[in-house]
Amino acid sequence: MNKLAVAALFVCTCAGLAVAQPQAASAAAPAKASSVSQTIKQLEHDWEDAAKAGDADKMGALLADDWMRIAPDGKMETKKDALAGLKSGTSKVTADDPGPMDVKVMGKVAVVQGTSVEKSSANGKDTSGKYAWTDVLENVNGKWLVVRSEATPVK
């Protein structure tokens, strides 16, 4: 009878450990997603800071080489276009007040949506206002890069 009690205890202990494993893994997943979300939000703030400072090198490091965006006027803009405008001063952001951001992480891809109110100009035209925007990022060799963007003026 003693051997039977030990065997039952062993089976119960193993079953308890097996049940506990998935719970521990699922508890770690939200913490990791939260950490990635914070990293991506910081990247968005770094992008805003680079735009305000006119720092094309910093901005260029955040954008994938094939980055493109649909600009508020509906035109397509490439990384080369954006950096050239920043370097030449034809594209300026003098103030940017970001609103809340929502980050959805899906493995090596993340989507960020948010709003911002900015004071800006492009080609001598005032482009200041409130914008709703979406950025798509990809994790490339451990580094998050913006691969696509879109900004829409909010009336």
C-alpha positions in Angstrom: 0.0 0.0 0.0 2.9 2.3 0.7 4.2 2.0 -2.8 0.7 2.8 -4.2 0.6 6.0 -2.1 4.0 7.1 -3.4 3.1 6.3 -7.0 -0.2 8.3 -6.6 1.7 11.2 -5.1 4.2 11.1 -8.0 1.5 11.1 -10.6 -0.3 14.0 -8.9 2.9 16.0 -8.7 3.8 15.4 -12.3 0.3 16.4 -13.4 0.4 19.6 -11.3 3.8 20.5 -12.9 2.4 19.8 -16.4 -0.6 22.1 -15.8 1.5 24.8 -14.3 3.9 25.0 -17.3 1.4 26.6 -19.8 0.3 29.1 -17.2 3.8 30.3 -16.6 4.4 30.6 -20.3 1.2 32.5 -20.9 2.0 34.9 -18.0 5.4 35.7 -19.6 3.9 36.4 -23.1 2.0 39.6 -22.0 5.1 40.9 -20.3 7.2 40.3 -23.4 4.5 42.0 -25.6 4.4 44.9 -23.2 8.2 45.3 -23.4 8.1 45.2 -27.2 5.2 47.7 -27.2 7.2 50.1 -25.1 10.2 49.8 -27.4 8.1 50.6 -30.4 6.5 53.6 -28.7 10.0 54.9 -27.9 10.9 54.4 -31.5 7.9 56.6 -32.5 9.1 59.3 -30.1 12.6 59.1 -31.4 11.2 59.6 -34.9 9.3 62.7 -33.8 12.5 64.0 -32.1 14.5 63.4 -35.3 11.9 65.3 -37.4 11.9 68.3 -35.0 15.7 68.4 -34.9 16.1 68.0 -38.7 18.3 64.9 -38.0 18.2 62.9 -41.2 20.8 60.4 -40.0 18.7 59.5 -36.9 15.5 59.4 -39.0 17.2 57.3 -41.6 18.2 54.7 -39.0 14.6 54.2 -38.0 13.2 53.7 -41.5 13.7 50.6 -43.6 15.5 51.2 -46.9 12.3 50.4 -48.8 10.1 52.6 -46.5 7.2 54.3 -48.1 4.3 56.3 -46.9 1.1 57.7 -48.1 1.5 61.4 -47.2 -1.5 63.5 -46.0 -1.9 64.9 -49.6 -2.3 61.3 -50.9 1.1 61.1 -52.6 3.5 58.3 -52.1 6.8 59.3 -50.4 10.0 57.2 -50.3 12.7 57.2 -47.6 14.9 59.0 -50.1 12.3 61.7 -50.6 11.7 62.1 -46.9 15.3 62.4 -46.0 16.0 64.8 -48.8 13.2 67.1 -47.7 14.5 67.0 -44.1 18.1 67.7 -45.2 17.2 70.6 -47.5 14.8 72.1 -45.0 11.8 72.0 -47.4 10.1 69.6 -44.9 10.0 70.9 -41.3 8.4 69.9 -38.1 8.8 72.6 -35.4 6.4 71.1 -32.8 4.8 67.7 -32.3 2.3 66.8 -29.6 1.6 63.1 -29.8 -1.5 61.5 -28.5 -2.0 58.0 -27.2 -0.6 55.1 -29.4 -1.9 51.6 -29.8 0.6 48.9 -30.7 -0.4 45.5 -32.0 2.6 43.1 -32.1 2.3 40.0 -34.4 5.6 38.2 -34.1 8.2 40.1 -36.2 5.6 42.6 -37.4 3.9 45.4 -35.5 1.3 48.0 -36.3 1.1 51.3 -34.5 -1.8 53.7 -34.7 -2.0 57.1 -33.1 -2.7 60.8 -33.4 -0.6 63.9 -33.2 -0.9 67.6 -33.4 2.0 69.2 -35.2 3.3 72.5 -36.4 4.9 71.8 -39.8 5.5 72.9 -43.3 6.4 71.2 -46.6 7.7 73.1 -49.7 6.8 76.4 -48.1 3.2 75.4 -47.4 1.8 75.3 -43.9 0.9 71.7 -43.1 0.2 72.2 -39.4 -2.8 70.3 -37.9 -4.0 67.2 -36.2 -3.2 63.8 -37.9 -4.3 60.2 -37.4 -1.5 57.9 -38.5 -0.5 54.3 -38.9 3.0 52.8 -39.0 3.9 49.2 -39.8 7.2 47.9 -38.4 9.3 44.8 -39.0 11.8 43.3 -36.7 14.9 42.8 -38.8 17.8 41.0 -37.0 16.6 42.2 -33.6 16.0 45.8 -34.7 12.5 47.3 -35.3 12.3 49.4 -38.5 9.4 51.3 -39.9 8.5 49.8 -43.3 5.2 51.6 -44.2 3.4 54.7 -43.0 0.2 56.6 -43.6 -1.0 60.0 -42.2 -4.4 61.4 -42.6 -5.4 65.0 -41.6 -8.2 65.1 -39.0 -10.6 68.0 -39.6 
